[in-house]
Amino acid sequence: MGQVTSIEEAMVVLHACRHTCITRWAKHMDPFTLHVLAGHTDMNTTKRCVHPSEADIREAMDRVQKSKVHAPGRDDASRTATLLM
């Protein structure tokens, strides 16, 4: 990794690290707890910081499917396709 040479570059690096941390935490806790731990006053700020990958979304859908909690009347393929659009 290159050396940070200015305050502006340091702030960008810090901001990216914060987004990475919040994205990783999001996999392990409910959004309300994440919102508080992130120190945000507005849930929309927290939502902008979370960047799930396609794999994360697929894993979440697999967990829902296995738990039989998903909405009746829709097949799994169309539900997953809708979420990935």
Buried (B, 14 or more C-beta within 10 A) or exposed (E): EEEEEEEEEEEEEEEEEEBEEBBEBBEEEEEEEBBEEBEBEEEEEBEEBBEBEEEBEBEBBEEBEEEEEBEEEEEEEEBBEEEEE
